Amino acid sequence: MRISAGDRDHDQHDIDQARRQQEVAASAHSIRLEGGEVSAEWWQEAEQYIAGKITADDLVNLARQRYGLPPQPSETPPTKR
């Protein structure tokens, strides 16, 4: 059985999405351990990150913007929304 390039791409997307989901869960857990609360806005943005629609830098900068902080310089180009 041969695996097509499309199947490999799909598999890699699933792996990347699972990794991003684990990162989000770990971040939310860390926030709660430090006594913080995770807002509905943050979860909505995190879902965009999990889906691969925004980068981790975008996710951080959205949170910073929400609290009136300047964006952090990014090493990756911004994602189109």
mmJSON file of the N, C-alpha and C atoms, coordinates in Angstrom:
{"data_MODEL":{"atom_site":{
"group_PDB":["ATOM","ATOM","ATOM","ATOM","ATOM","ATOM","ATOM","ATOM","ATOM","ATOM","ATOM","ATOM","ATOM","ATOM","ATOM","ATOM","ATOM","ATOM","ATOM","ATOM","ATOM","ATOM","ATOM","ATOM","ATOM","ATOM","ATOM","ATOM","ATOM","ATOM","ATOM","ATOM","ATOM","ATOM","ATOM","ATOM","ATOM","ATOM","ATOM","ATOM","ATOM","ATOM","ATOM","ATOM","ATOM","ATOM","ATOM","ATOM","ATOM","ATOM","ATOM","ATOM","ATOM","ATOM","ATOM","ATOM","ATOM","ATOM","ATOM","ATOM","ATOM","ATOM","ATOM","ATOM","ATOM","ATOM","ATOM","ATOM","ATOM","ATOM","ATOM","ATOM","ATOM","ATOM","ATOM","ATOM","ATOM","ATOM","ATOM","ATOM","ATOM","ATOM","ATOM","ATOM","ATOM","ATOM","ATOM","ATOM","ATOM","ATOM","ATOM","ATOM","ATOM","ATOM","ATOM","ATOM","ATOM","ATOM","ATOM","ATOM","ATOM","ATOM","ATOM","ATOM","ATOM","ATOM","ATOM","ATOM","ATOM","ATOM","ATOM","ATOM","ATOM","ATOM","ATOM","ATOM","ATOM","ATOM","ATOM","ATOM","ATOM","ATOM","ATOM","ATOM","ATOM","ATOM","ATOM","ATOM","ATOM","ATOM","ATOM","ATOM","ATOM","ATOM","ATOM","ATOM","ATOM","ATOM","ATOM","ATOM","ATOM","ATOM","ATOM","ATOM","ATOM","ATOM","ATOM","ATOM","ATOM","ATOM","ATOM","ATOM","ATOM","ATOM","ATOM","ATOM","ATOM","ATOM","ATOM","ATOM","ATOM","ATOM","ATOM","ATOM","ATOM","ATOM","ATOM","ATOM","ATOM","ATOM","ATOM","ATOM","ATOM","ATOM","ATOM","ATOM","ATOM","ATOM","ATOM","ATOM","ATOM","ATOM","ATOM","ATOM","ATOM","ATOM","ATOM","ATOM","ATOM","ATOM","ATOM","ATOM","ATOM","ATOM","ATOM","ATOM","ATOM","ATOM","ATOM","ATOM","ATOM","ATOM","ATOM","ATOM","ATOM","ATOM","ATOM","ATOM","ATOM","ATOM","ATOM","ATOM","ATOM","ATOM","ATOM","ATOM","ATOM","ATOM","ATOM","ATOM","ATOM","ATOM","ATOM","ATOM","ATOM","ATOM","ATOM","ATOM","ATOM","ATOM","ATOM","ATOM","ATOM","ATOM","ATOM","ATOM","ATOM","ATOM","ATOM","ATOM","ATOM","ATOM","ATOM"],
"id":[1,2,3,4,5,6,7,8,9,10,11,12,13,14,15,16,17,18,19,20,21,22,23,24,25,26,27,28,29,30,31,32,33,34,35,36,37,38,39,40,41,42,43,44,45,46,47,48,49,50,51,52,53,54,55,56,57,58,59,60,61,62,63,64,65,66,67,68,69,70,71,72,73,74,75,76,77,78,79,80,81,82,83,84,85,86,87,88,89,90,91,92,93,94,95,96,97,98,99,100,101,102,103,104,105,106,107,108,109,110,111,112,113,114,115,116,117,118,119,120,121,122,123,124,125,126,127,128,129,130,131,132,133,134,135,136,137,138,139,140,141,142,143,144,145,146,147,148,149,150,151,152,153,154,155,156,157,158,159,160,161,162,163,164,165,166,167,168,169,170,171,172,173,174,175,176,177,178,179,180,181,182,183,184,185,186,187,188,189,190,191,192,193,194,195,196,197,198,199,200,201,202,203,204,205,206,207,208,209,210,211,212,213,214,215,216,217,218,219,220,221,222,223,224,225,226,227,228,229,230,231,232,233,234,235,236,237,238,239,240,241,242,243],
"type_symbol":["N","C","C","N","C","C","N","C","C","N","C","C","N","C","C","N","C","C","N","C","C","N","C","C","N","C","C","N","C","C","N","C","C","N","C","C","N","C","C","N","C","C","N","C","C","N","C","C","N","C","C","N","C","C","N","C","C","N","C","C","N","C","C","N","C","C","N","C","C","N","C","C","N","C","C","N","C","C","N","C","C","N","C","C","N","C","C","N","C","C","N","C","C","N","C","C","N","C","C","N","C","C","N","C","C","N","C","C","N","C","C","N","C","C","N","C","C","N","C","C","N","C","C","N","C","C","N","C","C","N","C","C","N","C","C","N","C","C","N","C","C","N","C","C","N","C","C","N","C","C","N","C","C","N","C","C","N","C","C","N","C","C","N","C","C","N","C","C","N","C","C","N","C","C","N","C","C","N","C","C","N","C","C","N","C","C","N","C","C","N","C","C","N","C","C","N","C","C","N","C","C","N","C","C","N","C","C","N","C","C","N","C","C","N","C","C","N","C","C","N","C","C","N","C","C","N","C","C","N","C","C","N","C","C","N","C","C","N","C","C","N","C","C"],
"label_atom_id":["N","CA","C","N","CA","C","N","CA","C","N","CA","C","N","CA","C","N","CA","C","N","CA","C","N","CA","C","N","CA","C","N","CA","C","N","CA","C","N","CA","C","N","CA","C","N","CA","C","N","CA","C","N","CA","C","N","CA","C","N","CA","C","N","CA","C","N","CA","C","N","CA","C","N","CA","C","N","CA","C","N","CA","C","N","CA","C","N","CA","C","N","CA","C","N","CA","C","N","CA","C","N","CA","C","N","CA","C","N","CA","C","N","CA","C","N","CA","C","N","CA","C","N","CA","C","N","CA","C","N","CA","C","N","CA","C","N","CA","C","N","CA","C","N","CA","C","N","CA","C","N","CA","C","N","CA","C","N","CA","C","N","CA","C","N","CA","C","N","CA","C","N","CA","C","N","CA","C","N","CA","C","N","CA","C","N","CA","C","N","CA","C","N","CA","C","N","CA","C","N","CA","C","N","CA","C","N","CA","C","N","CA","C","N","CA","C","N","CA","C","N","CA","C","N","CA","C","N","CA","C","N","CA","C","N","CA","C","N","CA","C","N","CA","C","N","CA","C","N","CA","C","N","CA","C","N","CA","C","N","CA","C","N","CA","C","N","CA","C","N","CA","C","N","CA","C","N","CA","C","N","CA","C"],
"label_alt_id":[null,null,null,null,null,null,null,null,null,null,null,null,null,null,null,null,null,null,null,null,null,null,null,null,null,null,null,null,null,null,null,null,null,null,null,null,null,null,null,null,null,null,null,null,null,null,null,null,null,null,null,null,null,null,null,null,null,null,null,null,null,null,null,null,null,null,null,null,null,null,null,null,null,null,null,null,null,null,null,null,null,null,null,null,null,null,null,null,null,null,null,null,null,null,null,null,null,null,null,null,null,null,null,null,null,null,null,null,null,null,null,null,null,null,null,null,null,null,null,null,null,null,null,null,null,null,null,null,null,null,null,null,null,null,null,null,null,null,null,null,null,null,null,null,null,null,null,null,null,null,null,null,null,null,null,null,null,null,null,null,null,null,null,null,null,null,null,null,null,null,null,null,null,null,null,null,null,null,null,null,null,null,null,null,null,null,null,null,null,null,null,null,null,null,null,null,null,null,null,null,null,null,null,null,null,null,null,null,null,null,null,null,null,null,null,null,null,null,null,null,null,null,null,null,null,null,null,null,null,null,null,null,null,null,null,null,null,null,null,null,null,null,null],
"label_comp_id":["MET","MET","MET","ARG","ARG","ARG","ILE","ILE","ILE","SER","SER","SER","ALA","ALA","ALA","GLY","GLY","GLY","ASP","ASP","ASP","ARG","ARG","ARG","ASP","ASP","ASP","HIS","HIS","HIS","ASP","ASP","ASP","GLN","GLN","GLN","HIS","HIS","HIS","ASP","ASP","ASP","ILE","ILE","ILE","ASP","ASP","ASP","GLN","GLN","GLN","ALA","ALA","ALA","ARG","ARG","ARG","ARG","ARG","ARG","GLN","GLN","GLN","GLN","GLN","GLN","GLU","GLU","GLU","VAL","VAL","VAL","ALA","ALA","ALA","ALA","ALA","ALA","SER","SER","SER","ALA","ALA","ALA","HIS","HIS","HIS","SER","SER","SER","ILE","ILE","ILE","ARG","ARG","ARG","LEU","LEU","LEU","GLU","GLU","GLU","GLY","GLY","GLY","GLY","GLY","GLY","GLU","GLU","GLU","VAL","VAL","VAL","SER","SER","SER","ALA","ALA","ALA","GLU","GLU","GLU","TRP","TRP","TRP","TRP","TRP","TRP","GLN","GLN","GLN","GLU","GLU","GLU","ALA","ALA","ALA","GLU","GLU","GLU","GLN","GLN","GLN","TYR","TYR","TYR","ILE","ILE","ILE","ALA","ALA","ALA","GLY","GLY","GLY","LYS","LYS","LYS","ILE","ILE","ILE","THR","THR","THR","ALA","ALA","ALA","ASP","ASP","ASP","ASP","ASP","ASP","LEU","LEU","LEU","VAL","VAL","VAL","ASN","ASN","ASN","LEU","LEU","LEU","ALA","ALA","ALA","ARG","ARG","ARG","GLN","GLN","GLN","ARG","ARG","ARG","TYR","TYR","TYR","GLY","GLY","GLY","LEU","LEU","LEU","PRO","PRO","PRO","PRO","PRO","PRO","GLN","GLN","GLN","PRO","PRO","PRO","SER","SER","SER","GLU","GLU","GLU","THR","THR","THR","PRO","PRO","PRO","PRO","PRO","PRO","THR","THR","THR","LYS","LYS","LYS","ARG","ARG","ARG"],
"label_asym_id":["A","A","A","A","A","A","A","A","A","A","A","A","A","A","A","A","A","A","A","A","A","A","A","A","A","A","A","A","A","A","A","A","A","A","A","A","A","A","A","A","A","A","A","A","A","A","A","A","A","A","A","A","A","A","A","A","A","A","A","A","A","A","A","A","A","A","A","A","A","A","A","A","A","A","A","A","A","A","A","A","A","A","A","A","A","A","A","A","A","A","A","A","A","A","A","A","A","A","A","A","A","A","A","A","A","A","A","A","A","A","A","A","A","A","A","A","A","A","A","A","A","A","A","A","A","A","A","A","A","A","A","A","A","A","A","A","A","A","A","A","A","A","A","A","A","A","A","A","A","A","A","A","A","A","A","A","A","A","A","A","A","A","A","A","A","A","A","A","A","A","A","A","A","A","A","A","A","A","A","A","A","A","A","A","A","A","A","A","A","A","A","A","A","A","A","A","A","A","A","A","A","A","A","A","A","A","A","A","A","A","A","A","A","A","A","A","A","A","A","A","A","A","A","A","A","A","A","A","A","A","A","A","A","A","A","A","A","A","A","A","A","A","A"],
"label_entity_id":["1","1","1","1","1","1","1","1","1","1","1","1","1","1","1","1","1","1","1","1","1","1","1","1","1","1","1","1","1","1","1","1","1","1","1","1","1","1","1","1","1","1","1","1","1","1","1","1","1","1","1","1","1","1","1","1","1","1","1","1","1","1","1","1","1","1","1","1","1","1","1","1","1","1","1","1","1","1","1","1","1","1","1","1","1","1","1","1","1","1","1","1","1","1","1","1","1","1","1","1","1","1","1","1","1","1","1","1","1","1","1","1","1","1","1","1","1","1","1","1","1","1","1","1","1","1","1","1","1","1","1","1","1","1","1","1","1","1","1","1","1","1","1","1","1","1","1","1","1","1","1","1","1","1","1","1","1","1","1","1","1","1","1","1","1","1","1","1","1","1","1","1","1","1","1","1","1","1","1","1","1","1","1","1","1","1","1","1","1","1","1","1","1","1","1","1","1","1","1","1","1","1","1","1","1","1","1","1","1","1","1","1","1","1","1","1","1","1","1","1","1","1","1","1","1","1","1","1","1","1","1","1","1","1","1","1","1","1","1","1","1","1","1"],
"label_seq_id":[1,1,1,2,2,2,3,3,3,4,4,4,5,5,5,6,6,6,7,7,7,8,8,8,9,9,9,10,10,10,11,11,11,12,12,12,13,13,13,14,14,14,15,15,15,16,16,16,17,17,17,18,18,18,19,19,19,20,20,20,21,21,21,22,22,22,23,23,23,24,24,24,25,25,25,26,26,26,27,27,27,28,28,28,29,29,29,30,30,30,31,31,31,32,32,32,33,33,33,34,34,34,35,35,35,36,36,36,37,37,37,38,38,38,39,39,39,40,40,40,41,41,41,42,42,42,43,43,43,44,44,44,45,45,45,46,46,46,47,47,47,48,48,48,49,49,49,50,50,50,51,51,51,52,52,52,53,53,53,54,54,54,55,55,55,56,56,56,57,57,57,58,58,58,59,59,59,60,60,60,61,61,61,62,62,62,63,63,63,64,64,64,65,65,65,66,66,66,67,67,67,68,68,68,69,69,69,70,70,70,71,71,71,72,72,72,73,73,73,74,74,74,75,75,75,76,76,76,77,77,77,78,78,78,79,79,79,80,80,80,81,81,81],
"pdbx_PDB_ins_code":[null,null,null,null,null,null,null,null,null,null,null,null,null,null,null,null,null,null,null,null,null,null,null,null,null,null,null,null,null,null,null,null,null,null,null,null,null,null,null,null,null,null,null,null,null,null,null,null,null,null,null,null,null,null,null,null,null,null,null,null,null,null,null,null,null,null,null,null,null,null,null,null,null,null,null,null,null,null,null,null,null,null,null,null,null,null,null,null,null,null,null,null,null,null,null,null,null,null,null,null,null,null,null,null,null,null,null,null,null,null,null,null,null,null,null,null,null,null,null,null,null,null,null,null,null,null,null,null,null,null,null,null,null,null,null,null,null,null,null,null,null,null,null,null,null,null,null,null,null,null,null,null,null,null,null,null,null,null,null,null,null,null,null,null,null,null,null,null,null,null,null,null,null,null,null,null,null,null,null,null,null,null,null,null,null,null,null,null,null,null,null,null,null,null,null,null,null,null,null,null,null,null,null,null,null,null,null,null,null,null,null,null,null,null,null,null,null,null,null,null,null,null,null,null,null,null,null,null,null,null,null,null,null,null,null,null,null,null,null,null,null,null,null],
"Cartn_x":[0.845,0.0,0.887,0.627,1.395,0.636,1.376,0.786,1.073,0.025,0.191,0.708,1.235,1.716,0.577,-0.624,-1.781,-2.093,-1.955,-2.187,-1.144,0.109,1.175,0.924,0.503,0.21,-0.927,-1.966,-3.11,-2.675,-1.848,-1.349,-0.522,0.345,1.172,0.304,-0.739,-1.666,-2.306,-2.729,-3.338,-2.354,-1.108,-0.068,0.181,0.292,0.512,-0.657,-1.867,-3.047,-3.098,-2.752,-2.726,-1.679,-0.527,0.533,0.055,-0.583,-1.083,-2.153,-2.992,-4.028,-3.403,-2.345,-1.633,-0.995,-0.428,0.184,-0.859,-2.031,-3.11,-3.563,-3.743,-4.169,-3.133,-1.859,-0.801,-0.79,-1.01,-1.051,-2.217,-3.382,-4.562,-4.333,-3.729,-3.43,-2.463,-1.448,-0.462,-1.124,-1.989,-2.697,-3.5,-4.213,-5.036,-4.175,-3.041,-2.154,-1.625,-1.477,-0.985,-2.115,-3.333,-4.457,-5.23,-4.911,-5.597,-6.823,-7.56,-8.713,-8.499,-8.98,-8.865,-10.176,-10.088,-11.286,-11.849,-13.122,-13.77,-13.07,-12.618,-11.895,-10.62,-9.889,-8.653,-8.946,-9.998,-10.343,-10.681,-11.402,-11.744,-10.48,-9.557,-8.291,-7.457,-7.485,-6.743,-7.285,-8.586,-9.175,-8.644,-8.456,-7.881,-6.448,-5.696,-4.324,-4.319,-5.181,-5.241,-5.537,-6.435,-6.809,-5.726,-4.692,-3.608,-3.897,-4.92,-5.29,-4.43,-3.86,-2.943,-1.734,-0.64,0.58,0.562,1.518,1.663,1.968,2.787,3.082,1.809,0.949,-0.325,-1.164,-1.21,-2.0,-1.505,-0.203,0.379,0.052,0.222,-0.002,-1.473,-2.376,-3.797,-4.09,-3.508,-3.688,-3.046,-1.865,-1.197,-2.035,-2.582,-3.411,-4.652,-5.254,-6.443,-6.174,-4.951,-4.594,-3.801,-3.815,-3.187,-1.674,-1.095,0.371,0.807,2.006,2.483,2.785,2.723,3.043,4.512,4.775,6.158,6.698,7.979,8.568,8.47,8.214,8.02,9.141,9.502,10.487,9.798,8.474,7.723,6.838,6.611,5.741,4.305,3.56,2.186,1.318,0.334,-0.605,-1.747,-2.144,-3.308,-4.558,-5.507,-6.748,-7.895],
"Cartn_y":[-1.185,0.0,1.244,2.121,3.362,4.478,5.341,6.508,7.71,8.406,9.558,10.762,11.725,12.966,13.663,13.612,14.225,13.584,12.251,11.562,11.958,12.075,12.483,13.896,14.788,16.163,16.192,15.385,15.325,14.791,13.732,13.162,14.186,14.934,15.943,17.042,17.448,18.464,17.973,16.704,16.142,16.125,15.777,15.758,17.169,18.134,19.531,20.044,19.712,20.176,19.553,18.293,17.637,18.283,18.619,19.276,20.639,21.407,22.728,22.598,21.577,21.363,21.048,20.26,19.952,21.211,22.055,23.303,24.221,24.312,25.15,24.61,23.305,22.704,22.969,22.847,23.104,24.572,25.473,26.907,27.231,26.69,26.934,26.385,25.207,24.603,25.487,25.994,26.862,28.138,28.716,29.935,29.664,28.535,28.192,27.9,27.232,26.938,28.218,29.259,30.541,31.408,30.832,31.558,32.408,32.287,33.076,32.36,33.089,32.521,32.644,31.675,31.684,32.231,33.34,34.007,33.297,33.568,33.031,33.549,34.799,35.368,34.575,34.259,33.507,32.147,31.478,30.169,30.279,31.33,31.517,31.697,32.483,32.699,31.42,30.689,29.427,28.424,28.422,27.535,27.881,29.166,29.579,29.059,29.125,28.615,27.105,26.394,24.939,24.563,25.303,25.024,25.431,26.127,26.551,27.839,28.575,29.823,31.0,30.918,31.935,31.239,31.978,31.421,31.596,30.971,31.149,32.613,33.254,34.68,35.513,35.176,35.885,35.723,34.505,34.228,35.056,35.116,35.916,37.394,37.878,39.3,39.696,38.794,39.081,39.268,38.42,38.556,39.85,40.158,41.392,42.608,42.579,43.681,43.852,42.737,42.785,43.506,43.406,44.034,45.329,45.863,47.16,47.146,45.991,45.877,45.905,46.404,46.422,44.998,44.764,43.428,43.099,41.823,41.371,41.277,41.581,41.385,39.902,39.629,38.264,37.818,36.561,35.984,35.373,35.2,34.63,35.694,35.597,36.6,36.47,37.575,37.499,36.639,36.005,35.177,36.02,35.794,36.504,35.962,36.848,36.423,36.648],
"Cartn_z":[0.0,0.0,0.0,-0.928,-1.017,-0.331,0.297,0.947,0.065,-0.302,-1.188,-0.407,-1.146,-0.527,0.193,-0.369,0.275,1.613,1.689,2.962,3.994,3.546,4.47,4.978,4.076,4.485,5.494,5.233,6.143,7.51,7.498,8.745,9.523,8.806,9.464,10.054,9.327,9.846,11.142,11.162,12.373,13.535,13.236,14.279,14.793,13.877,14.283,15.115,14.701,15.426,16.827,16.945,18.26,19.161,18.577,19.36,19.849,18.948,19.349,20.431,20.328,21.34,22.697,22.712,23.956,24.537,23.667,24.138,24.772,24.157,24.693,26.042,26.137,27.407,28.505,28.164,29.146,29.563,28.623,28.934,29.861,29.545,30.383,31.787,31.881,33.185,33.976,33.314,33.962,34.487,33.672,34.089,35.352,35.366,36.539,37.768,37.577,38.701,39.349,38.537,39.04,39.589,39.658,40.228,39.238,37.975,36.953,36.413,35.62,34.935,33.437,32.715,31.266,30.703,29.974,29.47,28.247,27.989,26.79,25.534,25.573,24.427,24.154,25.225,25.066,24.451,24.915,24.356,22.875,22.482,21.074,20.235,20.734,20.033,20.017,21.121,21.198,20.18,19.959,18.949,17.556,17.292,16.005,15.878,16.984,16.993,16.774,17.478,17.331,15.884,15.253,13.86,12.867,13.339,12.453,11.711,12.152,11.488,11.935,13.134,13.639,14.25,14.409,14.999,16.513,17.177,18.618,18.939,18.097,18.297,18.204,17.228,17.098,18.364,18.889,20.089,21.27,21.45,22.533,22.338,21.122,20.869,20.974,20.657,20.869,22.358,23.189,24.632,25.127,24.648,25.061,24.659,23.446,22.966,23.856,24.259,25.099,26.419,26.92,28.196,28.025,26.8,26.563,26.511,26.253,26.17,24.713,24.452,23.063,22.589,21.295,20.783,20.976,21.126,21.196,19.781,19.604,18.273,17.901,16.644,16.195,15.271,15.397,14.474,13.277,13.373,12.27,11.646,10.348,9.72,10.223,10.29,10.787,9.861,10.447,9.697,9.194,7.956,7.426,8.092,8.375,9.018,8.107],
"occupancy":[1.0,1.0,1.0,1.0,1.0,1.0,1.0,1.0,1.0,1.0,1.0,1.0,1.0,1.0,1.0,1.0,1.0,1.0,1.0,1.0,1.0,1.0,1.0,1.0,1.0,1.0,1.0,1.0,1.0,1.0,1.0,1.0,1.0,1.0,1.0,1.0,1.0,1.0,1.0,1.0,1.0,1.0,1.0,1.0,1.0,1.0,1.0,1.0,1.0,1.0,1.0,1.0,1.0,1.0,1.0,1.0,1.0,1.0,1.0,1.0,1.0,1.0,1.0,1.0,1.0,1.0,1.0,1.0,1.0,1.0,1.0,1.0,1.0,1.0,1.0,1.0,1.0,1.0,1.0,1.0,1.0,1.0,1.0,1.0,1.0,1.0,1.0,1.0,1.0,1.0,1.0,1.0,1.0,1.0,1.0,1.0,1.0,1.0,1.0,1.0,1.0,1.0,1.0,1.0,1.0,1.0,1.0,1.0,1.0,1.0,1.0,1.0,1.0,1.0,1.0,1.0,1.0,1.0,1.0,1.0,1.0,1.0,1.0,1.0,1.0,1.0,1.0,1.0,1.0,1.0,1.0,1.0,1.0,1.0,1.0,1.0,1.0,1.0,1.0,1.0,1.0,1.0,1.0,1.0,1.0,1.0,1.0,1.0,1.0,1.0,1.0,1.0,1.0,1.0,1.0,1.0,1.0,1.0,1.0,1.0,1.0,1.0,1.0,1.0,1.0,1.0,1.0,1.0,1.0,1.0,1.0,1.0,1.0,1.0,1.0,1.0,1.0,1.0,1.0,1.0,1.0,1.0,1.0,1.0,1.0,1.0,1.0,1.0,1.0,1.0,1.0,1.0,1.0,1.0,1.0,1.0,1.0,1.0,1.0,1.0,1.0,1.0,1.0,1.0,1.0,1.0,1.0,1.0,1.0,1.0,1.0,1.0,1.0,1.0,1.0,1.0,1.0,1.0,1.0,1.0,1.0,1.0,1.0,1.0,1.0,1.0,1.0,1.0,1.0,1.0,1.0,1.0,1.0,1.0,1.0,1.0,1.0,1.0,1.0,1.0,1.0,1.0,1.0],
"B_iso_or_equiv":[0.0,0.0,0.0,0.0,0.0,0.0,0.0,0.0,0.0,0.0,0.0,0.0,0.0,0.0,0.0,0.0,0.0,0.0,0.0,0.0,0.0,0.0,0.0,0.0,0.0,0.0,0.0,0.0,0.0,0.0,0.0,0.0,0.0,0.0,0.0,0.0,0.0,0.0,0.0,0.0,0.0,0.0,0.0,0.0,0.0,0.0,0.0,0.0,0.0,0.0,0.0,0.0,0.0,0.0,0.0,0.0,0.0,0.0,0.0,0.0,0.0,0.0,0.0,0.0,0.0,0.0,0.0,0.0,0.0,0.0,0.0,0.0,0.0,0.0,0.0,0.0,0.0,0.0,0.0,0.0,0.0,0.0,0.0,0.0,0.0,0.0,0.0,0.0,0.0,0.0,0.0,0.0,0.0,0.0,0.0,0.0,0.0,0.0,0.0,0.0,0.0,0.0,0.0,0.0,0.0,0.0,0.0,0.0,0.0,0.0,0.0,0.0,0.0,0.0,0.0,0.0,0.0,0.0,0.0,0.0,0.0,0.0,0.0,0.0,0.0,0.0,0.0,0.0,0.0,0.0,0.0,0.0,0.0,0.0,0.0,0.0,0.0,0.0,0.0,0.0,0.0,0.0,0.0,0.0,0.0,0.0,0.0,0.0,0.0,0.0,0.0,0.0,0.0,0.0,0.0,0.0,0.0,0.0,0.0,0.0,0.0,0.0,0.0,0.0,0.0,0.0,0.0,0.0,0.0,0.0,0.0,0.0,0.0,0.0,0.0,0.0,0.0,0.0,0.0,0.0,0.0,0.0,0.0,0.0,0.0,0.0,0.0,0.0,0.0,0.0,0.0,0.0,0.0,0.0,0.0,0.0,0.0,0.0,0.0,0.0,0.0,0.0,0.0,0.0,0.0,0.0,0.0,0.0,0.0,0.0,0.0,0.0,0.0,0.0,0.0,0.0,0.0,0.0,0.0,0.0,0.0,0.0,0.0,0.0,0.0,0.0,0.0,0.0,0.0,0.0,0.0,0.0,0.0,0.0,0.0,0.0,0.0,0.0,0.0,0.0,0.0,0.0,0.0],
"pdbx_formal_charge":[null,null,null,null,null,null,null,null,null,null,null,null,null,null,null,null,null,null,null,null,null,null,null,null,null,null,null,null,null,null,null,null,null,null,null,null,null,null,null,null,null,null,null,null,null,null,null,null,null,null,null,null,null,null,null,null,null,null,null,null,null,null,null,null,null,null,null,null,null,null,null,null,null,null,null,null,null,null,null,null,null,null,null,null,null,null,null,null,null,null,null,null,null,null,null,null,null,null,null,null,null,null,null,null,null,null,null,null,null,null,null,null,null,null,null,null,null,null,null,null,null,null,null,null,null,null,null,null,null,null,null,null,null,null,null,null,null,null,null,null,null,null,null,null,null,null,null,null,null,null,null,null,null,null,null,null,null,null,null,null,null,null,null,null,null,null,null,null,null,null,null,null,null,null,null,null,null,null,null,null,null,null,null,null,null,null,null,null,null,null,null,null,null,null,null,null,null,null,null,null,null,null,null,null,null,null,null,null,null,null,null,null,null,null,null,null,null,null,null,null,null,null,null,null,null,null,null,null,null,null,null,null,null,null,null,null,null,null,null,null,null,null,null],
"auth_seq_id":[1,1,1,2,2,2,3,3,3,4,4,4,5,5,5,6,6,6,7,7,7,8,8,8,9,9,9,10,10,10,11,11,11,12,12,12,13,13,13,14,14,14,15,15,15,16,16,16,17,17,17,18,18,18,19,19,19,20,20,20,21,21,21,22,22,22,23,23,23,24,24,24,25,25,25,26,26,26,27,27,27,28,28,28,29,29,29,30,30,30,31,31,31,32,32,32,33,33,33,34,34,34,35,35,35,36,36,36,37,37,37,38,38,38,39,39,39,40,40,40,41,41,41,42,42,42,43,43,43,44,44,44,45,45,45,46,46,46,47,47,47,48,48,48,49,49,49,50,50,50,51,51,51,52,52,52,53,53,53,54,54,54,55,55,55,56,56,56,57,57,57,58,58,58,59,59,59,60,60,60,61,61,61,62,62,62,63,63,63,64,64,64,65,65,65,66,66,66,67,67,67,68,68,68,69,69,69,70,70,70,71,71,71,72,72,72,73,73,73,74,74,74,75,75,75,76,76,76,77,77,77,78,78,78,79,79,79,80,80,80,81,81,81],
"auth_comp_id":["MET","MET","MET","ARG","ARG","ARG","ILE","ILE","ILE","SER","SER","SER","ALA","ALA","ALA","GLY","GLY","GLY","ASP","ASP","ASP","ARG","ARG","ARG","ASP","ASP","ASP","HIS","HIS","HIS","ASP","ASP","ASP","GLN","GLN","GLN","HIS","HIS","HIS","ASP","ASP","ASP","ILE","ILE","ILE","ASP","ASP","ASP","GLN","GLN","GLN","ALA","ALA","ALA","ARG","ARG","ARG","ARG","ARG","ARG","GLN","GLN","GLN","GLN","GLN","GLN","GLU","GLU","GLU","VAL","VAL","VAL","ALA","ALA","ALA","ALA","ALA","ALA","SER","SER","SER","ALA","ALA","ALA","HIS","HIS","HIS","SER","SER","SER","ILE","ILE","ILE","ARG","ARG","ARG","LEU","LEU","LEU","GLU","GLU","GLU","GLY","GLY","GLY","GLY","GLY","GLY","GLU","GLU","GLU","VAL","VAL","VAL","SER","SER","SER","ALA","ALA","ALA","GLU","GLU","GLU","TRP","TRP","TRP","TRP","TRP","TRP","GLN","GLN","GLN","GLU","GLU","GLU","ALA","ALA","ALA","GLU","GLU","GLU","GLN","GLN","GLN","TYR","TYR","TYR","ILE","ILE","ILE","ALA","ALA","ALA","GLY","GLY","GLY","LYS","LYS","LYS","ILE","ILE","ILE","THR","THR","THR","ALA","ALA","ALA","ASP","ASP","ASP","ASP","ASP","ASP","LEU","LEU","LEU","VAL","VAL","VAL","ASN","ASN","ASN","LEU","LEU","LEU","ALA","ALA","ALA","ARG","ARG","ARG","GLN","GLN","GLN","ARG","ARG","ARG","TYR","TYR","TYR","GLY","GLY","GLY","LEU","LEU","LEU","PRO","PRO","PRO","PRO","PRO","PRO","GLN","GLN","GLN","PRO","PRO","PRO","SER","SER","SER","GLU","GLU","GLU","THR","THR","THR","PRO","PRO","PRO","PRO","PRO","PRO","THR","THR","THR","LYS","LYS","LYS","ARG","ARG","ARG"],
"auth_asym_id":["A","A","A","A","A","A","A","A","A","A","A","A","A","A","A","A","A","A","A","A","A","A","A","A","A","A","A","A","A","A","A","A","A","A","A","A","A","A","A","A","A","A","A","A","A","A","A","A","A","A","A","A","A","A","A","A","A","A","A","A","A","A","A","A","A","A","A","A","A","A","A","A","A","A","A","A","A","A","A","A","A","A","A","A","A","A","A","A","A","A","A","A","A","A","A","A","A","A","A","A","A","A","A","A","A","A","A","A","A","A","A","A","A","A","A","A","A","A","A","A","A","A","A","A","A","A","A","A","A","A","A","A","A","A","A","A","A","A","A","A","A","A","A","A","A","A","A","A","A","A","A","A","A","A","A","A","A","A","A","A","A","A","A","A","A","A","A","A","A","A","A","A","A","A","A","A","A","A","A","A","A","A","A","A","A","A","A","A","A","A","A","A","A","A","A","A","A","A","A","A","A","A","A","A","A","A","A","A","A","A","A","A","A","A","A","A","A","A","A","A","A","A","A","A","A","A","A","A","A","A","A","A","A","A","A","A","A","A","A","A","A","A","A"],
"auth_atom_id":["N","CA","C","N","CA","C","N","CA","C","N","CA","C","N","CA","C","N","CA","C","N","CA","C","N","CA","C","N","CA","C","N","CA","C","N","CA","C","N","CA","C","N","CA","C","N","CA","C","N","CA","C","N","CA","C","N","CA","C","N","CA","C","N","CA","C","N","CA","C","N","CA","C","N","CA","C","N","CA","C","N","CA","C","N","CA","C","N","CA","C","N","CA","C","N","CA","C","N","CA","C","N","CA","C","N","CA","C","N","CA","C","N","CA","C","N","CA","C","N","CA","C","N","CA","C","N","CA","C","N","CA","C","N","CA","C","N","CA","C","N","CA","C","N","CA","C","N","CA","C","N","CA","C","N","CA","C","N","CA","C","N","CA","C","N","CA","C","N","CA","C","N","CA","C","N","CA","C","N","CA","C","N","CA","C","N","CA","C","N","CA","C","N","CA","C","N","CA","C","N","CA","C","N","CA","C","N","CA","C","N","CA","C","N","CA","C","N","CA","C","N","CA","C","N","CA","C","N","CA","C","N","CA","C","N","CA","C","N","CA","C","N","CA","C","N","CA","C","N","CA","C","N","CA","C","N","CA","C","N","CA","C","N","CA","C","N","CA","C","N","CA","C","N","CA","C","N","CA","C","N","CA","C"],
"pdbx_PDB_model_num":[1,1,1,1,1,1,1,1,1,1,1,1,1,1,1,1,1,1,1,1,1,1,1,1,1,1,1,1,1,1,1,1,1,1,1,1,1,1,1,1,1,1,1,1,1,1,1,1,1,1,1,1,1,1,1,1,1,1,1,1,1,1,1,1,1,1,1,1,1,1,1,1,1,1,1,1,1,1,1,1,1,1,1,1,1,1,1,1,1,1,1,1,1,1,1,1,1,1,1,1,1,1,1,1,1,1,1,1,1,1,1,1,1,1,1,1,1,1,1,1,1,1,1,1,1,1,1,1,1,1,1,1,1,1,1,1,1,1,1,1,1,1,1,1,1,1,1,1,1,1,1,1,1,1,1,1,1,1,1,1,1,1,1,1,1,1,1,1,1,1,1,1,1,1,1,1,1,1,1,1,1,1,1,1,1,1,1,1,1,1,1,1,1,1,1,1,1,1,1,1,1,1,1,1,1,1,1,1,1,1,1,1,1,1,1,1,1,1,1,1,1,1,1,1,1,1,1,1,1,1,1,1,1,1,1,1,1,1,1,1,1,1,1]
}}}
